[in-house]
Amino acid sequence: MDSAEVSRPVRRRPAHRVPAEFRFRADGFRYAPVGVKRDPDPYLCDVAVVGAGPAGSSAALTLARAGLRVALVDRAVFPRPKTCGGGLLFRTVAWLDLDLGGVVETQCFEAKLRHHRPDLVYSTRRDAPIVSMVMRDRFDAFLLDAATRAGAKLFQGVTVKAVRVEVDGVTVQTTEGDFAASYVIAADGVTSIVARTAGFPDLRNVVPAVEAEISVQPERLQRFAAAARFDFGLVPWGYGWVFPKRDHLSVGVLTTRHGNCNLNEEYRRYLSAVGLEHPLKETKRGYMIPLRPRDDLFAFPRCLLVGDAAGLVDPITAEGISAAVRSGQLAASAIVEAQGVPDAVMAGYRTSLEREFLRDLRAARWLARALYGFPTLRGWMLRRHGQRLSEFVTDVVMGTAHYRDAVLSPGNYLKLLGGRTAPTEPVARPQRPAGADNL
C-alpha cells in the first residue's frame, strides 16, 4: 500500500436531511440538541468503522463481503508501527480464515511458563502452532488490504473528532468532513474517541506495559527461537515475555497495578534476568492494555464497541488480538443479520459477546486475581499444579477449552486441594477452536 496515497472523503449530497442535531447520552436512549455545525455534504455509507487495526479491518471485511457500503477511517497512514508482542493465537488464525503465510514470522509449537522464586519451568506442546508471530505493521496492513479488496473504502490520515447519534443514523465528524452512516463501529483502541463522545461509561481497568523489539547475537536468538516464553515472579503483579521473530526478539513486561513499580526499570531487570541485557539494537515503547470490559456496555443504538475500545482482553495473558478480530466479526455480523433494526443489532451483538467472550472473561478475572494479586498463592498453585494449569491455559489459547470450565467446576477445586501433579511430557492434542463453525 502506497503511504503517499491518502484517501479523503468524497462529497455526496444526502438524499434526506435530519431536521435537528442530537447527541446520545449514557443515561439511556435519549437525544439532546447540540450546537455543532453540520456538514451539508457528508460522505454516505451504511457503516462507518473507526480504527483500521485488527478489530476494525475484521469488521470491515465481514461487512464488505456482505455487500454493505463501508467507510474505514483511521488517523494513521498504513503501514504504521504498532507496539505489541505480535502473537496470533491458534484460534485467531482459525477465525481469520486467511492465508497468513506472507506475514507470519515464526510459529511456536511450544510454550514455556517459568516461575521464579522458586524456579519452576513448565512446557506445553501441540501439533499445531500455539502462537504465530507477526510484526504488527505488516499484519495490520495485510488485514486492511483484505478489507479494501473486499470493497471497504479506506480513509487514512483522517482524525475523528466526535460522533453524534441522530434520529435515523450516526454522524462521524472528522478533520476531513463528516461521514453519515446507519451504524458506527468503534475500533479505535484503548483511548476510543468514539466511545467517549458517544457517551459510553468507562469502567475498564487499564494497565501499563512496555514492549521492545531487540536484535541480539545469533546464539542468543537461537536460544529463544523455539518457544513462546512467559516469566512470573520477576515483575511485581505481572509477568514478562519473550517472543521469537524471524531475525529478532519481542520482549516485554506488564503490571496489573498502577503506580507500584517503574516499568522501564522492571524491563531492564527482566532483560538481565533472562540473559538478554545489552541488546545490539532496541526499539522500546510503552502502551496501555484494558484488562476489564466495560461492564456489559458494548452497544448503544447504532454504535458498537469492539476490541480494546470495549476492553475485550484476556485478563490472564493480556492478549487482545483474538478478541479484537472476533468481536469485529461479531459486530459486523450483528448488523448484517439484523437487517437495519437497531435494537436487534444491539441484542444480537451482546448475545454473541456473552456466548463467545464475556462468560469466559468474568471467570478469567478470578484466576487472574490469584495469579497476580496473591504471589504466595500463585507460587503454591504452580508448585502443586503448574503443569496442569499450563496445559489448561494452552487449551484455552487453542480454542478447545474455556476459563469458565475451571472456575465453575467444583471438581477442579477438589483437585487443587489434592496432591501435587508432577510435570508431564508436552502432549499433542486435536485442535478445533470453539466458535470456528459460527463464522
Secondary structure as UniProt FT lines:
FT   TURN            3..4
FT   STRAND          23..24
FT   TURN            26..27
FT   STRAND          31..32
FT   STRAND          43..50
FT   HELIX           54..65
FT   TURN            66..67
FT   STRAND          70..74
FT   STRAND          87..89
FT   HELIX           90..96
FT   TURN            101..103
FT   STRAND          104..108
FT   STRAND          110..115
FT   TURN            116..119
FT   STRAND          120..125
FT   STRAND          131..134
FT   HELIX           136..150
FT   STRAND          153..156
FT   STRAND          160..166
FT   TURN            167..168
FT   STRAND          169..174
FT   TURN            175..176
FT   STRAND          177..186
FT   TURN            190..191
FT   HELIX           193..198
FT   STRAND          206..215
FT   HELIX           218..223
FT   STRAND          227..232
FT   TURN            236..237
FT   STRAND          238..244
FT   STRAND          249..255
FT   TURN            258..259
FT   HELIX           263..273
FT   TURN            274..275
FT   STRAND          281..290
FT   TURN            295..296
FT   STRAND          299..300
FT   TURN            301..302
FT   STRAND          303..305
FT   HELIX           307..310
FT   TURN            315..317
FT   HELIX           321..338
FT   TURN            339..340
FT   HELIX           342..353
FT   HELIX           354..358
FT   HELIX           359..368
FT   HELIX           369..373
FT   HELIX           375..398
FT   HELIX           403..407
FT   HELIX           410..417
FT   TURN            434..435
FT   HELIX           436..438
//
